[in-house]
Amino acid sequence: MQSLTHALLFLFSLISFTNCFPTNLTLLGHDDLGGLAVRGVQYPSTAADRQVKEVVDALAHSAGSKISGSAQALKAVEDQLKKGLQGRNGKKKIEVFFIIYGGSNGDVPLLSSVLQGMLDRPDIFDVKHSLVLGDSYRDFFPQALRTRFADDNTEWASKTNPPRREQAIAMFLAKMSSILSGWNPDLIVASHFIPPGATTPEQKKQIRTLTAPSKTRLIVQLQVYYLPGLPSTSLTLKDIKPNSIRMYGQQPEIWDKSSAKDVGAAMVGKLPRLSSTASTAKPPRTGEVYAWIDKQKQARRQIFYMGMGMKERAFDKRRAFPAFMDLAKEELATLSDWSYIILHNVQRSESDFYRTSHSGRVFHLFVGETSWATLFPEMGVVLTHGGVGSVTDAIAAGVPQIILPTDYAADQEYFAKRLEKMQIGVGLPKIPYGALSKPQATSVKEIRAAFAKIKTDRKHYVDGIKPFRKDLANTKAVDNAFEIITRMCAGLVARD
């Protein structure tokens, strides 16, 4: 989460105001399940659990793994692991090195929930070091974790004089090498082992060497999204190994393929997003934005949110998304039951916008001032860039969505198309990310048409979300992740 987001929140009124904010959605009946089958997706309450069982059994059947299959209860496996640790020479806990190589609001807070889960299991895990690269550490790593692992991240922690990305990467690799010099952790968990294009071939080779699995070391690649056909995610069943595995912190049924055997990894379910300040999955509903939202509710207006991610962007230092502003002005001129919030990708101190404008019907929000998990349930419709974090948070909130994908990341266009197939929203054509700062770069007509489509048949979209919402809102993903990690650790100790 690094550059500040742009988002427009629109308020609109429907015939029944209570339909504006979907809550307490009913459980599924057999007809609902049939509808899912037609759309080629699975019933969410079993998809992640089935994946975990597939992975556990695949690990158990690996030659010499000594990993218990799913038939043996996790409690028995934990007891076996603790007993094995007590009989060990030296280490009495699983020593962990936890690495988050960059990321934004879409992944760092989610991956942090697994780190927090290890800290919450102190009788098994001893997280000795955690590295979080650059602005990801400064902006998106939860405050409590930032404090705990401050000594590991001092080189790039400064907000006033941060190093350039190339410098930060070099510092990061030097720190990783220093930590691993003379220390062989039992478990390395890392979000990205091979960094993006900013790294050199030699740096990539260095990372492969430093993080290689072995007979005495487990490697868990923890990532947020899987894209079919993408080389970096093209795995098969043979890639599920007793000492090396990849996990995706998302619900299986929102992807085209949901079997662990198909993706060669474990989709454990949507990991909770820890707030960077509150260190909770859902920060409290406080601040000016919620006071403003309450006023709109009193005026019986719904909210249409528009946001294009949570990273700070240089082009938004003054004013971005002019087409969205044009859209707001047009609708304000014709509709009395709409209001807007524009989320800018800068700190409030960097913006020349007043908090409210247009007679108080446009509210300007800035990055870091709220959480999707808290904000989205207040919305009637959301428009986002289609990042995996915002997409799944909108589904968890039970809110129909519009996706305006850019060429910044591959998951955006994928979700724009996937949303249509799932019949839970509208996907718009992809645009260049840089075009967002240019007048008329985005089609006001297309956004208005998409909104009109959802407003006309909103119940259809809300009903379509119901099968997915329950598990996304009440995720078991952390428990699922530890179901696999604990069993792998028990196998490691048994093989000692």
ChimeraX attribute file (.defattr): number of C-alpha atoms within 10 A of each C-alpha:
attribute: neighborCount
match mode: 1-to-1
recipient: residues
	/A:1	26
	/A:2	24
	/A:3	22
	/A:4	26
	/A:5	28
	/A:6	32
	/A:7	30
	/A:8	30
	/A:9	28
	/A:10	28
	/A:11	28
	/A:12	24
	/A:13	20
	/A:14	16
	/A:15	7
	/A:16	8
	/A:17	14
	/A:18	11
	/A:19	15
	/A:20	24
	/A:21	17
	/A:22	18
	/A:23	13
	/A:24	8
	/A:25	14
	/A:26	10
	/A:27	9
	/A:28	12
	/A:29	9
	/A:30	8
	/A:31	8
	/A:32	15
	/A:33	14
	/A:34	13
	/A:35	13
	/A:36	19
	/A:37	11
	/A:38	10
	/A:39	12
	/A:40	14
	/A:41	22
	/A:42	22
	/A:43	18
	/A:44	21
	/A:45	18
	/A:46	12
	/A:47	20
	/A:48	28
	/A:49	19
	/A:50	18
	/A:51	23
	/A:52	25
	/A:53	19
	/A:54	19
	/A:55	25
	/A:56	24
	/A:57	16
	/A:58	20
	/A:59	26
	/A:60	21
	/A:61	16
	/A:62	14
	/A:63	10
	/A:64	11
	/A:65	18
	/A:66	19
	/A:67	27
	/A:68	20
	/A:69	19
	/A:70	19
	/A:71	9
	/A:72	9
	/A:73	11
	/A:74	17
	/A:75	10
	/A:76	11
	/A:77	21
	/A:78	17
	/A:79	12
	/A:80	16
	/A:81	24
	/A:82	19
	/A:83	14
	/A:84	18
	/A:85	20
	/A:86	12
	/A:87	12
	/A:88	14
	/A:89	7
	/A:90	8
	/A:91	13
	/A:92	17
	/A:93	19
	/A:94	25
	/A:95	20
	/A:96	22
	/A:97	23
	/A:98	24
	/A:99	23
	/A:100	23
	/A:101	21
	/A:102	22
	/A:103	24
	/A:104	22
	/A:105	28
	/A:106	23
	/A:107	25
	/A:108	28
	/A:109	26
	/A:110	26
	/A:111	28
	/A:112	26
	/A:113	22
	/A:114	22
	/A:115	19
	/A:116	17
	/A:117	15
	/A:118	20
	/A:119	15
	/A:120	11
	/A:121	10
	/A:122	12
	/A:123	12
	/A:124	19
	/A:125	20
	/A:126	20
	/A:127	21
	/A:128	14
	/A:129	21
	/A:130	25
	/A:131	25
	/A:132	27
	/A:133	24
	/A:134	28
	/A:135	25
	/A:136	23
	/A:137	29
	/A:138	21
	/A:139	25
	/A:140	29
	/A:141	29
	/A:142	23
	/A:143	18
	/A:144	14
	/A:145	17
	/A:146	22
	/A:147	11
	/A:148	11
	/A:149	17
	/A:150	16
	/A:151	13
	/A:152	19
	/A:153	22
	/A:154	12
	/A:155	17
	/A:156	24
	/A:157	23
	/A:158	14
	/A:159	11
	/A:160	6
	/A:161	8
	/A:162	15
	/A:163	17
	/A:164	10
	/A:165	15
	/A:166	12
	/A:167	13
	/A:168	18
	/A:169	21
	/A:170	13
	/A:171	18
	/A:172	21
	/A:173	18
	/A:174	11
	/A:175	16
	/A:176	20
	/A:177	16
	/A:178	11
	/A:179	18
	/A:180	14
	/A:181	10
	/A:182	8
	/A:183	9
	/A:184	14
	/A:185	21
	/A:186	23
	/A:187	27
	/A:188	23
	/A:189	24
	/A:190	23
	/A:191	24
	/A:192	16
	/A:193	20
	/A:194	17
	/A:195	15
	/A:196	11
	/A:197	8
	/A:198	10
	/A:199	15
	/A:200	12
	/A:201	11
	/A:202	9
	/A:203	16
	/A:204	17
	/A:205	12
	/A:206	14
	/A:207	18
	/A:208	13
	/A:209	11
	/A:210	15
	/A:211	19
	/A:212	14
	/A:213	19
	/A:214	11
	/A:215	11
	/A:216	14
	/A:217	19
	/A:218	25
	/A:219	25
	/A:220	20
	/A:221	18
	/A:222	24
	/A:223	21
	/A:224	22
	/A:225	21
	/A:226	23
	/A:227	17
	/A:228	15
	/A:229	9
	/A:230	10
	/A:231	8
	/A:232	10
	/A:233	16
	/A:234	15
	/A:235	19
	/A:236	13
	/A:237	14
	/A:238	11
	/A:239	15
	/A:240	23
	/A:241	22
	/A:242	26
	/A:243	21
	/A:244	18
	/A:245	23
	/A:246	23
	/A:247	25
	/A:248	24
	/A:249	26
	/A:250	27
	/A:251	27
	/A:252	29
	/A:253	22
	/A:254	20
	/A:255	20
	/A:256	16
	/A:257	17
	/A:258	21
	/A:259	20
	/A:260	25
	/A:261	19
	/A:262	13
	/A:263	22
	/A:264	21
	/A:265	29
	/A:266	31
	/A:267	32
	/A:268	29
	/A:269	29
	/A:270	27
	/A:271	29
	/A:272	26
	/A:273	26
	/A:274	26
	/A:275	27
	/A:276	26
	/A:277	17
	/A:278	13
	/A:279	19
	/A:280	15
	/A:281	18
	/A:282	17
	/A:283	19
	/A:284	13
	/A:285	13
	/A:286	11
	/A:287	10
	/A:288	13
	/A:289	18
	/A:290	15
	/A:291	11
	/A:292	17
	/A:293	21
	/A:294	14
	/A:295	12
	/A:296	21
	/A:297	17
	/A:298	9
	/A:299	13
	/A:300	19
	/A:301	23
	/A:302	28
	/A:303	28
	/A:304	26
	/A:305	26
	/A:306	26
	/A:307	25
	/A:308	26
	/A:309	27
	/A:310	28
	/A:311	25
	/A:312	23
	/A:313	18
	/A:314	12
	/A:315	17
	/A:316	20
	/A:317	16
	/A:318	14
	/A:319	17
	/A:320	24
	/A:321	25
	/A:322	16
	/A:323	19
	/A:324	23
	/A:325	18
	/A:326	14
	/A:327	18
	/A:328	23
	/A:329	14
	/A:330	12
	/A:331	17
	/A:332	18
	/A:333	9
	/A:334	9
	/A:335	12
	/A:336	13
	/A:337	19
	/A:338	23
	/A:339	27
	/A:340	30
	/A:341	29
	/A:342	26
	/A:343	26
	/A:344	33
	/A:345	32
	/A:346	27
	/A:347	17
	/A:348	18
	/A:349	8
	/A:350	13
	/A:351	17
	/A:352	10
	/A:353	15
	/A:354	11
	/A:355	17
	/A:356	16
	/A:357	13
	/A:358	12
	/A:359	8
	/A:360	12
	/A:361	20
	/A:362	25
	/A:363	24
	/A:364	22
	/A:365	28
	/A:366	24
	/A:367	24
	/A:368	22
	/A:369	14
	/A:370	20
	/A:371	20
	/A:372	19
	/A:373	23
	/A:374	17
	/A:375	19
	/A:376	23
	/A:377	20
	/A:378	23
	/A:379	24
	/A:380	30
	/A:381	30
	/A:382	25
	/A:383	28
	/A:384	25
	/A:385	30
	/A:386	28
	/A:387	28
	/A:388	21
	/A:389	23
	/A:390	25
	/A:391	25
	/A:392	23
	/A:393	25
	/A:394	27
	/A:395	27
	/A:396	23
	/A:397	26
	/A:398	32
	/A:399	29
	/A:400	31
	/A:401	30
	/A:402	26
	/A:403	31
	/A:404	27
	/A:405	27
	/A:406	23
	/A:407	14
	/A:408	15
	/A:409	13
	/A:410	14
	/A:411	18
	/A:412	23
	/A:413	24
	/A:414	19
	/A:415	25
	/A:416	26
	/A:417	17
	/A:418	18
	/A:419	22
	/A:420	16
	/A:421	16
	/A:422	21
	/A:423	17
	/A:424	25
	/A:425	30
	/A:426	26
	/A:427	27
	/A:428	19
	/A:429	14
	/A:430	17
	/A:431	17
	/A:432	12
	/A:433	15
	/A:434	13
	/A:435	15
	/A:436	21
	/A:437	17
	/A:438	14
	/A:439	15
	/A:440	14
	/A:441	17
	/A:442	22
	/A:443	17
	/A:444	17
	/A:445	10
	/A:446	13
	/A:447	21
	/A:448	12
	/A:449	13
	/A:450	20
	/A:451	21
	/A:452	12
	/A:453	13
	/A:454	20
	/A:455	18
	/A:456	11
	/A:457	10
	/A:458	22
	/A:459	13
	/A:460	15
	/A:461	20
	/A:462	25
	/A:463	19
	/A:464	21
	/A:465	23
	/A:466	24
	/A:467	26
	/A:468	24
	/A:469	23
	/A:470	20
	/A:471	22
	/A:472	25
	/A:473	18
	/A:474	12
	/A:475	21
	/A:476	18
	/A:477	26
	/A:478	22
	/A:479	15
	/A:480	21
	/A:481	22
	/A:482	17
	/A:483	21
	/A:484	23
	/A:485	20
	/A:486	19
	/A:487	24
	/A:488	30
	/A:489	26
	/A:490	25
	/A:491	24
	/A:492	24
	/A:493	21
	/A:494	16
	/A:495	13
	/A:496	9
